[in-house]
Amino acid sequence: MKNMMEYKDYCGTVEYSAADNILYGKVLGIKGLISYEGDSIQSLKEDFENVIDDYLESCTKDGVEPQKPYKGTFNVRIAPHLHRSLAAYAIANGQTLNATVEEAIRHYVG
C-alpha cells in the first residue's frame, strides 16, 4: 500500500510535515494513539518498529492482551437489495455469505 509500513502485523502511516520538516505517522487499526517520527525514511521505520516493540513489551509487563489490528471481522452496511442479491448469489453458488463477501473483496483488492 502507498504511504504505509508494516511490522509484526501492525500497519502505520507515513506522512510529512513541511512546517516541522519531519516524517511522522501513527499505528492503524487499534484504539488509542501510538505515533512515531523521524528525519529520514530509515529513522521513521526504526521509530515505528521501536514503538510497536515497546507497546508489545508494555502489554506483556502489564499482563494485558495486545490489541490485534484487523482481526478479520467487521460489520458492513449495504442497501437491502444488494444484501438480498448477494445472499441469492451465495446460495446459488453453494457458499456462505461470508465466503462470498471474502471472495468479492479478494477480487477487488487482491
Backbone hydrogen bonds, N-H to C=O, Kabsch-Sander energy under -0.5 kcal/mol:
donor,donor_aa,acceptor,acceptor_aa,energy
4,M,1,M,-0.8
5,M,12,G,-2.4
7,Y,10,Y,-2.4
10,Y,7,Y,-2.1
11,C,28,L,-0.6
12,G,5,M,-2.3
13,T,26,K,-2.0
14,V,3,N,-1.5
15,E,24,Y,-2.9
17,S,22,I,-2.9
18,A,16,Y,-0.7
21,N,17,S,-1.5
22,I,17,S,-1.3
23,L,38,G,-2.9
24,Y,15,E,-2.4
25,G,36,Y,-2.0
27,V,34,I,-2.7
28,L,11,C,-3.1
34,I,32,G,-0.6
35,S,33,L,-0.5
36,Y,25,G,-1.9
38,G,23,L,-2.3
44,L,40,S,-2.5
45,K,41,I,-2.6
46,E,42,Q,-2.4
47,D,43,S,-2.3
48,F,44,L,-2.5
49,E,45,K,-2.5
50,N,46,E,-2.4
51,V,47,D,-2.5
52,I,48,F,-1.8
53,D,49,E,-2.5
54,D,50,N,-2.9
55,Y,51,V,-2.3
56,L,52,I,-2.6
57,E,53,D,-2.6
58,S,54,D,-2.6
59,C,55,Y,-2.2
60,T,56,L,-2.2
61,K,57,E,-2.8
62,D,58,S,-2.4
63,G,59,C,-0.7
63,G,60,T,-0.9
64,V,59,C,-2.8
78,I,76,V,-0.6
82,L,79,A,-0.8
83,H,79,A,-2.1
84,R,80,P,-2.5
85,S,81,H,-2.2
86,L,82,L,-2.7
87,A,83,H,-2.5
88,A,84,R,-2.4
89,Y,85,S,-2.3
90,A,86,L,-2.6
91,I,87,A,-2.5
92,A,88,A,-2.5
93,N,89,Y,-1.5
94,G,91,I,-1.5
95,Q,90,A,-3.0
100,T,96,T,-2.0
101,V,97,L,-2.5
102,E,98,N,-2.7
103,E,99,A,-2.2
104,A,100,T,-2.3
105,I,101,V,-2.6
106,R,102,E,-2.7
107,H,103,E,-2.2
108,Y,104,A,-1.8
109,V,105,I,-3.1
110,G,106,R,-2.1
